[in-house]
Amino acid sequence: MQPSSSLVSEHPEIAPLLGERVQRAKVVQAMVDVVAEKGYGAATVADAVRRARVSRGTFYELFASKEACLAAGHRLGTEALERRVSDAVRGAADWRDELRLGIRAYLTALDDDRNFARVYLLEAPAVATEHEAGLRRFAGRYGKSFARSGEPVPPDDALFVLAAGVHELACARLRAGLPVTDLEDTLTSCAVRFVAKEEPPWT
C-alpha cells in the first residue's frame, strides 16, 4: 500500500530527484514500503527492486545490503520528521506550547505516513545505529524546549528516556492499529512534568 504522504520522499536529498525518477530515490522508498508491508525479516532485495522497477545489479550499485538501504530510508525519514517538528514549533508562545506543537507535528506525521511509521517504530532494531541517533536528536529537541522554561534542563540521559518513552508508546498504538495522534495530551503532559512543579492536567 503506497502512503499518501511520504516522509522519506520529503527529504531534500530525495524530493528534488523524484520528478526525474532517479533510481536511488525509488529504491529507498521501495525498501521502506516493502519492509512496512512484510516486516524486515520477510522483505527481500528482490521485493524492493520489483517495487522500484530497477535491476538487482542497480540495487547493489547503490547499496551494499538490504540493511544499508533500510538504514538510509530510516535516516532520511527521521530527518524529515524532525524538520516537520522544527517547522511546527516556530513562533510557539512559550515552552509548553512548543512541546505540544512539536508532539502534535511528530504524531501527525507518523499517522500521515503509516509505512514509514511501521519502519521507524516497529522495525527499528534492524537499523539500531540509525534508530539510536534519531532518538538522540529528538531528546535534544526536548532539551531545547525545556531550556525556554527557566527551570533546570534534565540531563541528556533523562531526555533520552523521554524520547524513548514517546517512541515506545507510539509503537504500542501502531501495533494495536490505532492512530498515534490520540496520544497528544498524554505525551504533552508527561513532557511538561519533566520540568514543571505543578501536577499535569491528565485527561
C-alpha positions as CSV (number, residue, x, y, z in Angstrom):
1,M,0.0,0.0,0.0
2,Q,1.5,3.3,-1.1
3,P,1.4,6.1,1.6
4,S,-0.5,9.2,0.8
5,S,2.4,11.2,2.3
6,S,6.0,10.0,2.5
7,L,8.5,11.3,5.0
8,V,11.4,9.7,3.1
9,S,10.4,11.3,-0.2
10,E,10.0,14.7,1.6
11,H,13.7,14.8,2.5
12,P,15.8,17.3,0.5
13,E,18.2,14.6,-0.7
14,I,15.3,12.8,-2.3
15,A,12.5,15.2,-3.1
16,P,14.2,17.0,-6.0
17,L,15.1,13.7,-7.6
18,L,11.7,12.1,-7.6
19,G,10.5,14.0,-10.7
20,E,13.5,12.7,-12.6
21,R,12.8,9.2,-11.3
22,V,16.3,8.8,-10.1
23,Q,17.0,5.2,-9.1
24,R,18.3,5.8,-5.6
25,A,15.1,7.7,-4.6
26,K,12.9,4.9,-6.0
27,V,14.9,2.1,-4.3
28,V,14.9,3.7,-0.9
29,Q,11.2,4.4,-0.9
30,A,10.5,0.9,-2.3
31,M,12.5,-0.7,0.6
32,V,10.6,1.3,3.2
33,D,7.3,0.2,1.6
34,V,8.1,-3.5,1.4
35,V,9.5,-3.6,4.9
36,A,6.4,-1.9,6.2
37,E,4.2,-4.4,4.5
38,K,6.1,-7.6,5.1
39,G,8.4,-6.9,8.1
40,Y,12.2,-6.7,7.9
41,G,12.7,-10.5,8.1
42,A,10.4,-11.3,5.3
43,A,11.2,-8.4,3.0
44,T,13.9,-9.1,0.3
45,V,16.0,-7.2,-2.1
46,A,14.0,-8.8,-4.8
47,D,10.8,-7.3,-3.4
48,A,12.4,-3.8,-3.4
49,V,13.8,-4.0,-6.9
50,R,10.5,-5.3,-8.2
51,R,8.7,-2.4,-6.5
52,A,11.2,0.2,-7.7
53,R,11.4,-1.3,-11.2
54,V,15.1,-1.5,-11.2
55,S,17.6,-4.4,-11.7
56,R,19.2,-6.3,-8.9
57,G,22.5,-5.1,-10.2
58,T,21.4,-1.5,-9.9
59,F,20.4,-2.1,-6.3
60,Y,23.8,-3.3,-5.4
61,E,25.5,-0.4,-7.2
62,L,23.6,1.8,-4.8
63,F,23.6,-0.2,-1.5
64,A,25.7,-2.9,0.0
65,S,22.7,-4.7,1.5
66,K,19.1,-4.7,2.5
67,E,20.0,-3.3,5.9
68,A,22.1,-0.4,4.3
69,C,19.1,0.5,2.1
70,L,16.7,0.5,5.0
71,A,19.1,2.4,7.2
72,A,19.2,5.1,4.5
73,G,15.4,5.2,4.4
74,H,15.2,5.4,8.2
75,R,17.7,8.3,8.4
76,L,16.1,10.3,5.6
77,G,12.6,9.8,7.1
78,T,13.7,10.7,10.6
79,E,15.4,13.8,9.4
80,A,12.3,14.9,7.5
81,L,10.2,14.1,10.6
82,E,12.5,16.3,12.7
83,R,12.1,19.1,10.2
84,R,8.4,18.9,10.4
85,V,8.7,19.3,14.1
86,S,11.1,22.3,13.7
87,D,8.7,24.0,11.3
88,A,5.7,23.4,13.7
89,V,7.3,25.0,16.7
90,R,8.3,28.2,15.1
91,G,6.5,31.1,16.8
92,A,5.4,29.0,19.8
93,A,4.0,31.2,22.5
94,D,6.0,29.5,25.3
95,W,7.8,26.3,26.1
96,R,4.6,24.4,26.9
97,D,3.1,25.5,23.6
98,E,6.4,24.5,21.8
99,L,6.2,21.0,23.4
100,R,2.5,20.5,22.4
101,L,3.1,21.8,18.8
102,G,6.2,19.6,18.4
103,I,4.5,16.5,19.7
104,R,1.4,17.1,17.5
105,A,3.6,17.5,14.4
106,Y,5.5,14.3,15.3
107,L,2.4,12.2,15.8
108,T,0.6,13.7,12.8
109,A,3.5,12.9,10.5
110,L,3.6,9.3,11.7
111,D,-0.2,8.9,11.1
112,D,0.2,10.5,7.7
113,D,2.9,8.1,6.6
114,R,2.0,4.7,8.1
115,N,4.6,2.9,6.0
116,F,7.4,4.9,7.4
117,A,5.8,4.8,10.9
118,R,6.0,1.0,10.8
119,V,9.6,1.1,9.8
120,Y,10.5,3.8,12.3
121,L,8.6,2.4,15.2
122,L,8.4,-1.4,14.7
123,E,11.4,-2.3,12.5
124,A,14.0,-0.1,14.2
125,P,16.1,-3.0,15.7
126,A,17.1,-3.8,12.1
127,V,18.8,-0.4,11.9
128,A,19.8,0.1,15.5
129,T,22.5,2.7,14.9
130,E,20.2,5.0,12.9
131,H,17.4,4.4,15.5
132,E,19.5,5.5,18.4
133,A,20.8,8.5,16.5
134,G,17.2,9.6,15.8
135,L,16.2,9.2,19.4
136,R,19.2,11.3,20.5
137,R,18.1,14.1,18.1
138,F,14.6,14.2,19.5
139,A,16.0,14.1,23.0
140,G,18.0,17.2,22.1
141,R,14.9,18.9,20.8
142,Y,13.1,18.3,24.1
143,G,16.1,19.9,25.8
144,K,15.8,23.0,23.6
145,S,12.1,23.3,24.6
146,F,12.8,22.8,28.3
147,A,15.5,25.5,28.2
148,R,12.8,28.1,27.5
149,S,11.0,27.2,30.8
150,G,13.6,28.9,33.1
151,E,13.9,25.6,35.0
152,P,17.0,23.4,35.0
153,V,17.1,21.2,31.9
154,P,17.1,17.5,32.7
155,P,20.4,15.6,31.9
156,D,20.9,14.1,28.5
157,D,20.1,10.5,29.7
158,A,16.8,11.7,31.2
159,L,15.9,13.4,27.9
160,F,16.8,10.2,26.1
161,V,14.4,8.3,28.4
162,L,11.6,10.7,27.5
163,A,12.3,10.4,23.7
164,A,12.4,6.6,24.0
165,G,9.2,6.5,26.1
166,V,7.3,8.5,23.5
167,H,8.6,6.1,20.8
168,E,7.5,3.0,22.7
169,L,4.0,4.3,23.4
170,A,3.6,5.2,19.8
171,C,4.8,1.7,18.9
172,A,2.1,0.2,21.1
173,R,-0.6,2.3,19.4
174,L,0.6,1.3,16.0
175,R,0.7,-2.4,16.9
176,A,-2.9,-2.1,18.1
177,G,-3.9,-0.5,14.8
178,L,-4.8,2.8,16.5
179,P,-3.9,6.4,15.4
180,V,-0.9,7.8,17.3
181,T,-2.3,11.3,17.2
182,D,-4.6,10.4,20.1
183,L,-1.5,10.5,22.4
184,E,-1.0,14.2,22.1
185,D,-2.5,15.2,25.5
186,T,-0.8,12.4,27.4
187,L,2.6,12.9,25.9
188,T,2.5,16.7,26.3
189,S,1.5,16.3,30.0
190,C,4.3,13.8,30.5
191,A,6.8,16.1,28.9
192,V,5.7,19.1,30.9
193,R,6.1,17.1,34.1
194,F,9.8,16.7,33.4
195,V,10.4,20.2,34.5
196,A,7.2,21.8,35.8
197,K,6.4,21.6,39.5
198,E,2.6,21.5,39.2
199,E,0.6,18.4,38.5
200,P,-0.1,17.8,34.8
201,P,-3.7,18.1,33.5
202,W,-4.3,14.4,32.9
203,T,-7.2,13.7,30.6
